[in-house]
Amino acid sequence: MTIFGSSGDHRLHELGPDDVDLMEAMNTMFGEAFEDAEVYGGARPSRTYLSRLLGRPHFIAMAALDAGTVVGGLVAYELEKFERERSEIYIYDLAVAASHRRCGIATALIDALRALAARRGAYVIFVQADHGDDPAIALYDKLGVREDVLHFDIAPLRRIS
């Protein structure tokens, strides 16, 4: 286990291939925090898939634990760039259980990611927030520089069998 630091009574842990139980608990916490249990629990990946994913160097998962219970989590991806020998890190999901909000856990998770990004030589961490998600926007405004961009979802072509 790699311990990044602490926030109050919370321990931060970077997940690896042997932390499938923590990843599954983090998915449950994400479903509750985002009020979207179907997305995070409706079609759970297999333990083999999660272990393999947690072992990939580009996949970053960090959990905030309180007495062994996941109360916060962050999932990010390291993206290698082509124009220079560097990478950037994209925060895909970040959430804290309702019972543990306003305790500095989200900031501690981002700070741990910032330290990991520095060790990896990443030049930036980026994240997007939805309009109306005022707590997330306030957190990210406090930690970084806002860029107003447009986000587009493009569906892949349908597979022909």
N, C-alpha and C positions, 0 to 999 in steps of 0.2 A: 504494500500500500504506500502510495506517495501522499504524504500530508503536506498541503500547501500552506496552511495557516489556520487561524481560527477567528471566529466572530462570536463573542460571548461564549456560550457553552457549545457552539457548533464547530464541527470538524469538517474541513474541506478535503475531498479525496478525488484524485484523478482516477477514473475507472480504466481498467485493463481487461484482458480476455477472461480473467477469472472472476470478474465482477458482474456476471449476468444477473444474479439476484438483485443487486443494487440497480442495474439498468432497468429491470422489469418494475421495480418499486418506483424508480424515477418516472417511467412512463405512466404509471398509475397517478403519481403526484401531478404530472403535467396535465393529464385528463381532468383531474379535479380542479386544478388551478385555472385552466383555460375553459372550464365548463364544457368540455368536448371529449367525454369518455369514449365515445364511439371511435374517434380518430386514433386515440392513444391506446385503446384496449380492445377494439372490435375485431381486429385481425392481427393479433400479436405475432411477431416473427418468432421463429424457432430459437431455442437456446443456442444451437450450433451457429445460426446466422448472427445472433447478437455477439457471441464470443468472437467470431471471425471479424465482425465490424469493430468491436472494441480493441482488436489487435492491429487494426490498420493505422499506419502513422498519420494519415490525413484526418482521421476521425477523432474528435476530442469530446470527452464527456466528463463532467465534474459534478459531484454530488455534495450537498451540504447535509451533514448528518447531525441529528440530535439524539444522543443515546442509541445510536445505530439505526435510527429511523430517518429516511430521506425526507427532508423538509424544504429542499431547494435543489435546483439543478440547472445545468447549462450544457447545451450541445452545440458544438461548432465544427466547422470544417476548415482545414488548411488548404488553400488553393495556391498551387505553384504557378508563378507567372511565366510568360514566354518572352517578354520584352527585356527582362533583366533577371539575374539570378537572385530572386527573392520570392517571398510569398506574402499572402494576406490571409487573414482569418475572418471567416463569416460566422457570426453568432446566429445559429438557426433557431434555437429555442432557449429561453431563460424564464424560469418561474420559481416562485416561492409559495409554499403552502400558506393558505389564508391565516392560519394560526401563528405563523412565524414572520409575517410581513412587518415592515418598518423596524427591523432589527439590524439592518446592514448586511443581510445575507446576499442579496443581489449584487451589491457593490463589492463584497468580498469575493464572490465568484468571478466578477469581471476583473478585479485586481489580480486574482490567481491566473486568469487567462492572460492578462497583460504580462505577467512574469514569464509564463510559458511562451508567449509570443516573442518576448525579448530573447529567450534562450534559443528559440528556433530561428531567429533572425527575420521574423516577419516585420514588414514595414508599416502595417496598419491592421486594425481590427474594425470590421464594419458590421452594422446591424440595421435592420429596418423595424419600424414601429407603425402600427396602424393608426390612422386618424381616430381620435376618440379614446385611445389608450393613454390617458393623461399621466398615470403613474410611470409607465415605461418611458414616455417622452420626457418627463421631468428627470428621470434617472439618466437617460442618455444625454440630455442637454447638459447635465452637471459634469459628465465625464468626457464629452467629445464635442465635435463640431458638426452641426446639422447641415446636411446637403438635401435640398429638395429635388427629388428625382421621381421619375415615373417607373412603376413596376408593371411588367407585363407577364402573364402566364401564357405560354405557347404550348398547346397540346402536341404530343408526339404524333407521328403518322400512325394510323392503325396498322397493326401487324396483319399481313396477309398469310393465311395458312394454306 
